[in-house]
Amino acid sequence: MTAFFQSLGMSYEWAWGVATVCGILLIALPLMLAVAMIIYADRKIWAAMALRRGPNVVGPFGLLQSFADGLKVFLQETIIPSSANRGLFLIAPIITFTVALMAWAVIPFNSGAVLADINVGLLYILAVSSLGVYGVILSGWSSNSKYPFFSAMRASAQMISYEVSIGFILIGVVLFADSFNLNEIVKAQLGHGLGLVNAFGFNLLLFPLAVLFFISSLAETARTPFDLTEAESELVAGYQTEYSSMSFALFWLGEYANVLLMCTLNAVLFWGGWLPPLDWAPLYAVPGIIWLFAKILFFFFVFSWVKATVPRYRYDQLMRLGWKVFLPISLIWVFLVSGYLMLTRYS
């Protein structure tokens, strides 16, 4: 894209800047539209599983319901509690929303189709996603209200706990791919499963890590059964209780952008990303971005399926699962994967 703008007579610096802005908009604007539509899809899936109709009034088949909800919150009054820390109260949802978008900079949508193809892409995602906890903590503390503060403490402990396990899980993927670059990780999955399937998930050593990563994704995004940050019977609406209008909408958008990000990471790290499911020549005629979107939609359906069917954990059960089950298993698996590779690849 930089070369295209240079051909229009721009200097390299201007061409690079304009190309970068265009690349950001090319990711951010469709992502916002995707968030609106997956909220609709989420509600439709829940309704189908509960034998209800779901959104069906606003627009054909209710497709415009998310946009109507967005207009409603946009027109609402922004209320700031008199005892709140005004500056931190307003900046908390901005942090949550911004961090949710930043991680998409290194996601490969096709071979080479990535905004920033950096060698430490996976480390970048870990670093950026860990910043999301600051928006949550600041929103709960700055509200100067009991229940949002309780929820912020719960959310921060939950996110930190499962990030530790996710870190060890990703070590196994990095060892097999021999790279932190997400494009290289996808390419390393070419024909990996039985010489035919383009996925790390078909490797008997990595399949348990794929399952752990999926469950940790649910916990990291505070989705059911790990939505203890919004337990209605205990915390009203969690750290967002005192928020209204667009500040509340930014939390909502950030949450669903994170859900989409985790669905994408599940697809990219374990199930071939933009590669077709099978290493079979005719399947490569389909653009890689279509395969990636199909996998993202599949994982999002499973996210919604879990939310519609699985009851919520108690908080002690959630923490026990993270520290006493996932952490030991993921740590043991690092030794198993590294030992296997030492015997087979590096011996």
C-alpha positions as CSV (number, residue, x, y, z in Angstrom):
1,M,0.0,0.0,0.0
2,T,2.9,2.3,0.7
3,A,4.2,1.7,-2.8
4,F,0.8,2.7,-4.2
5,F,0.8,6.0,-2.5
6,Q,4.4,6.6,-3.6
7,S,3.3,6.1,-7.1
8,L,0.9,9.0,-6.6
9,G,3.8,11.3,-6.0
10,M,4.0,11.2,-2.2
11,S,7.3,11.0,-0.4
12,Y,8.1,7.7,1.4
13,E,7.3,9.2,4.9
14,W,3.9,10.5,3.8
15,A,3.0,7.4,1.8
16,W,3.9,5.2,4.8
17,G,1.8,7.3,7.2
18,V,-1.2,7.4,4.9
19,A,-0.9,3.7,4.2
20,T,-0.8,2.9,8.0
21,V,-3.9,5.0,8.7
22,C,-5.7,3.3,5.8
23,G,-4.7,-0.1,7.2
24,I,-5.9,0.8,10.7
25,L,-9.3,2.0,9.3
26,L,-9.5,-1.1,7.1
27,I,-9.3,-3.2,10.3
28,A,-11.2,-1.0,12.8
29,L,-14.3,-0.1,10.8
30,P,-15.2,-3.7,9.7
31,L,-14.4,-4.8,13.3
32,M,-17.0,-2.3,14.7
33,L,-19.5,-3.5,12.1
34,A,-18.7,-7.1,13.0
35,V,-19.2,-6.4,16.8
36,A,-22.7,-5.0,16.0
37,M,-23.6,-8.1,14.1
38,I,-22.2,-10.7,16.5
39,I,-24.2,-9.1,19.3
40,Y,-27.2,-9.8,17.1
41,A,-26.0,-13.3,16.4
42,D,-25.3,-13.9,20.1
43,R,-28.8,-13.0,21.0
44,K,-30.3,-15.1,18.2
45,I,-28.3,-18.2,19.3
46,W,-29.3,-17.8,22.9
47,A,-33.0,-17.4,21.8
48,A,-32.8,-20.5,19.6
49,M,-31.4,-22.6,22.5
50,A,-34.1,-21.3,24.8
51,L,-36.8,-21.8,22.2
52,R,-37.4,-18.0,21.8
53,R,-37.4,-15.8,18.8
54,G,-34.8,-13.2,19.7
55,P,-34.5,-9.8,18.0
56,N,-37.0,-9.8,15.1
57,V,-38.7,-6.4,14.9
58,V,-36.1,-3.7,14.0
59,G,-35.2,-4.2,10.4
60,P,-35.5,-7.4,8.4
61,F,-35.1,-10.4,10.7
62,G,-34.2,-7.9,13.4
63,L,-30.8,-7.2,11.8
64,L,-30.8,-3.6,12.8
65,Q,-31.4,-4.2,16.5
66,S,-27.8,-3.6,17.4
67,F,-27.7,-0.3,15.6
68,A,-31.0,0.7,17.3
69,D,-29.4,-0.1,20.7
70,G,-26.3,1.9,19.8
71,L,-28.4,4.9,18.8
72,K,-30.3,4.6,22.1
73,V,-27.2,4.6,24.3
74,F,-25.7,7.5,22.1
75,L,-28.7,9.6,22.9
76,Q,-28.7,8.9,26.6
77,E,-27.4,11.3,29.2
78,T,-23.9,10.6,30.5
79,I,-24.2,10.5,34.3
80,I,-21.1,10.8,36.4
81,P,-21.5,10.1,40.2
82,S,-20.8,13.1,42.3
83,S,-18.3,11.2,44.4
84,A,-16.5,9.6,41.5
85,N,-13.0,10.5,40.4
86,R,-14.1,12.3,37.2
87,G,-10.9,11.9,35.2
88,L,-10.3,8.2,35.8
89,F,-14.0,7.5,35.6
90,L,-14.1,8.8,32.0
91,I,-10.8,7.4,30.8
92,A,-11.4,3.8,32.0
93,P,-13.8,2.8,29.2
94,I,-11.5,4.5,26.6
95,I,-8.6,2.3,27.9
96,T,-10.7,-0.9,27.6
97,F,-12.0,0.0,24.1
98,T,-8.6,1.1,22.8
99,V,-6.7,-1.9,24.1
100,A,-9.3,-4.2,22.6
101,L,-8.5,-2.7,19.1
102,M,-4.7,-2.5,19.5
103,A,-4.3,-6.3,19.5
104,W,-5.7,-6.7,16.0
105,A,-2.6,-5.0,14.5
106,V,-0.7,-8.2,14.4
107,I,-3.5,-10.6,13.4
108,P,-2.8,-12.2,9.9
109,F,-6.0,-12.3,7.8
110,N,-4.2,-14.0,4.9
111,S,-0.6,-14.7,3.9
112,G,1.1,-11.4,4.4
113,A,-2.2,-9.6,5.0
114,V,-1.4,-8.1,8.4
115,L,-1.0,-4.5,9.5
116,A,2.2,-5.1,11.5
117,D,4.0,-8.4,10.6
118,I,6.4,-8.2,13.6
119,N,8.6,-11.1,14.8
120,V,7.2,-10.9,18.3
121,G,3.5,-10.7,17.4
122,L,2.5,-13.2,20.1
123,L,4.4,-11.4,22.8
124,Y,2.7,-8.1,21.6
125,I,-0.8,-9.7,22.0
126,L,0.1,-10.9,25.5
127,A,1.4,-7.5,26.4
128,V,-1.5,-5.5,25.0
129,S,-4.2,-7.9,26.4
130,S,-2.7,-7.6,29.9
131,L,-3.3,-3.9,29.7
132,G,-7.1,-4.4,29.6
133,V,-7.1,-5.0,33.3
134,Y,-6.3,-1.4,34.0
135,G,-9.5,-0.2,32.4
136,V,-11.5,-2.6,34.6
137,I,-9.6,-1.7,37.8
138,L,-9.9,2.1,37.2
139,S,-13.6,1.9,36.4
140,G,-14.4,0.0,39.6
141,W,-12.1,2.2,41.8
142,S,-13.0,5.6,40.3
143,S,-16.8,4.9,40.7
144,N,-16.3,5.2,44.5
145,S,-19.1,2.6,44.9
146,K,-18.9,-0.7,46.7
147,Y,-20.2,-3.2,44.2
148,P,-18.2,-1.9,41.2
149,F,-15.1,-2.0,43.3
150,F,-15.8,-5.6,44.4
151,S,-16.3,-6.5,40.7
152,A,-13.1,-4.8,39.6
153,M,-11.1,-6.8,42.2
154,R,-12.7,-10.0,41.0
155,A,-12.1,-9.2,37.4
156,S,-8.4,-8.3,37.9
157,A,-7.7,-11.4,39.9
158,Q,-9.5,-13.5,37.3
159,M,-7.7,-12.0,34.3
160,I,-4.3,-12.3,35.9
161,S,-4.9,-15.9,37.0
162,Y,-5.8,-17.2,33.6
163,E,-3.2,-15.1,31.8
164,V,-0.5,-17.1,33.6
165,S,-2.0,-20.4,32.2
166,I,-2.4,-18.9,28.7
167,G,1.3,-17.9,28.8
168,F,2.4,-21.5,29.5
169,I,0.0,-22.8,26.9
170,L,1.4,-20.5,24.2
171,I,4.9,-21.7,25.0
172,G,4.0,-25.1,23.5
173,V,2.7,-23.5,20.3
174,V,5.9,-21.3,20.0
175,L,8.1,-24.4,20.5
176,F,6.4,-26.3,17.7
177,A,6.3,-23.3,15.3
178,D,9.8,-22.1,16.3
179,S,8.6,-18.5,16.0
180,F,6.6,-15.8,17.8
181,N,5.4,-14.4,14.4
182,L,1.7,-15.3,13.9
183,N,2.2,-15.7,10.1
184,E,4.9,-18.2,10.7
185,I,2.8,-20.0,13.3
186,V,0.0,-20.4,10.8
187,K,2.5,-21.6,8.1
188,A,3.9,-24.2,10.5
189,Q,0.5,-25.8,10.7
190,L,0.5,-26.7,7.0
191,G,-0.1,-30.4,6.8
192,H,0.8,-30.8,10.5
193,G,-2.0,-33.2,11.5
194,L,-1.3,-36.6,10.0
195,G,0.3,-34.9,7.0
196,L,-3.1,-33.8,5.8
197,V,-4.8,-31.5,8.3
198,N,-3.7,-27.9,8.6
199,A,-3.9,-27.6,12.3
200,F,-1.9,-28.0,15.5
201,G,-5.1,-29.2,17.1
202,F,-4.7,-32.6,15.5
203,N,-1.4,-33.1,17.2
204,L,-2.0,-35.3,20.3
205,L,0.4,-33.3,22.3
206,L,-1.1,-29.9,21.4
207,F,-4.8,-30.9,21.4
208,P,-5.1,-30.7,25.3
209,L,-3.4,-27.2,25.1
210,A,-6.1,-26.2,22.5
211,V,-8.8,-27.2,24.9
212,L,-7.2,-25.4,27.8
213,F,-6.7,-22.3,25.7
214,F,-10.4,-22.3,24.6
215,I,-11.6,-22.5,28.2
216,S,-9.0,-19.9,29.3
217,S,-10.4,-17.7,26.5
218,L,-13.8,-17.8,28.1
219,A,-12.3,-16.8,31.5
220,E,-10.1,-14.1,30.0
221,T,-13.1,-12.4,28.3
222,A,-15.4,-13.0,31.4
223,R,-17.9,-15.1,29.4
224,T,-20.2,-17.6,31.0
225,P,-19.5,-19.7,33.0
226,F,-16.7,-17.3,34.2
227,D,-18.8,-14.1,34.2
228,L,-18.4,-13.5,37.9
229,T,-17.6,-9.8,37.2
230,E,-21.3,-9.3,36.4
231,A,-23.0,-11.7,38.8
232,E,-26.4,-10.1,39.0
233,S,-27.3,-11.6,42.4
234,E,-24.1,-10.2,44.0
235,L,-22.7,-7.3,42.0
236,V,-25.7,-5.7,40.1
237,A,-23.8,-5.1,36.8
238,G,-20.2,-5.3,38.0
239,Y,-17.6,-2.7,37.4
240,Q,-19.9,-1.0,34.8
241,T,-22.7,-0.3,37.3
242,E,-22.3,3.4,37.5
243,Y,-21.8,3.9,33.7
244,S,-24.3,5.1,31.2
245,S,-24.6,6.3,27.6
246,M,-21.5,6.0,25.4
247,S,-19.1,5.2,28.3
248,F,-21.1,2.1,28.9
249,A,-21.2,1.3,25.2
250,L,-17.4,1.5,25.0
251,F,-17.2,-1.3,27.6
252,W,-19.7,-3.3,25.6
253,L,-17.8,-2.8,22.4
254,G,-14.5,-3.6,24.0
255,E,-15.9,-6.8,25.5
256,Y,-17.2,-8.1,22.2
257,A,-14.0,-7.0,20.4
258,N,-12.0,-9.1,22.9
259,V,-14.4,-12.1,22.3
260,L,-13.7,-11.8,18.6
261,L,-10.0,-11.5,19.2
262,M,-10.0,-14.7,21.4
263,C,-12.0,-16.6,18.7
264,T,-9.4,-15.4,16.2
265,L,-6.5,-16.5,18.3
266,N,-8.1,-20.0,18.8
267,A,-8.3,-20.3,15.0
268,V,-4.8,-18.9,14.3
269,L,-2.8,-20.7,17.0
270,F,-4.4,-24.1,16.9
271,W,-6.6,-24.6,13.9
272,G,-4.7,-23.3,10.9
273,G,-5.8,-19.6,10.7
274,W,-6.2,-18.6,7.1
275,L,-5.2,-22.1,5.8
276,P,-8.0,-24.4,4.6
277,P,-8.8,-27.3,7.0
278,L,-7.1,-29.9,4.7
279,D,-3.9,-29.6,2.7
280,W,-5.8,-30.4,-0.5
281,A,-5.1,-28.2,-3.6
282,P,-8.7,-27.4,-4.6
283,L,-9.4,-25.9,-1.2
284,Y,-6.7,-23.3,-1.7
285,A,-8.9,-21.7,-4.4
286,V,-11.0,-20.2,-1.6
287,P,-9.3,-17.0,-0.3
288,G,-7.6,-17.5,3.1
289,I,-9.6,-14.7,4.7
290,I,-12.8,-16.7,4.1
291,W,-11.4,-19.7,5.9
292,L,-10.3,-17.5,8.8
293,F,-13.7,-15.9,9.1
294,A,-15.4,-19.3,9.0
295,K,-13.3,-20.5,11.8
296,I,-13.9,-17.3,13.8
297,L,-17.7,-17.7,13.4
298,F,-17.5,-21.4,14.5
299,F,-15.6,-20.5,17.7
300,F,-18.0,-17.6,18.3
301,F,-21.0,-20.0,18.0
302,V,-19.3,-22.3,20.6
303,F,-18.8,-19.3,22.9
304,S,-22.5,-18.5,22.6
305,W,-23.5,-22.2,23.0
306,V,-21.5,-22.3,26.3
307,K,-23.2,-19.1,27.5
308,A,-26.6,-20.4,26.7
309,T,-26.2,-23.8,28.4
310,V,-23.5,-23.8,31.2
311,P,-24.3,-22.5,34.7
312,R,-22.0,-19.9,36.3
313,Y,-19.1,-21.0,38.6
314,R,-18.7,-19.9,42.1
315,Y,-15.7,-17.6,42.5
316,D,-13.7,-20.1,44.6
317,Q,-14.3,-22.8,41.9
318,L,-13.1,-20.3,39.2
319,M,-9.9,-19.6,41.0
320,R,-9.3,-23.2,41.9
321,L,-9.6,-24.2,38.2
322,G,-7.1,-21.5,37.2
323,W,-4.4,-22.1,39.8
324,K,-4.8,-25.8,40.8
325,V,-5.8,-27.3,37.5
326,F,-4.9,-25.3,34.5
327,L,-1.6,-23.9,35.8
328,P,-0.1,-27.3,36.8
329,I,-1.3,-29.0,33.6
330,S,0.0,-26.3,31.3
331,L,3.4,-26.3,33.1
332,I,3.7,-30.1,32.8
333,W,2.8,-29.8,29.1
334,V,5.7,-27.4,28.6
335,F,8.0,-30.1,29.8
336,L,6.3,-32.8,27.7
337,V,6.4,-30.7,24.5
338,S,10.0,-29.5,24.9
339,G,11.1,-33.1,25.8
340,Y,9.4,-34.5,22.7
341,L,11.0,-31.8,20.5
342,M,14.4,-32.4,22.0
343,L,14.1,-36.1,21.2
344,T,12.6,-35.8,17.7
345,R,13.6,-32.5,16.2
346,Y,16.9,-31.5,17.9
347,S,18.4,-34.9,18.8
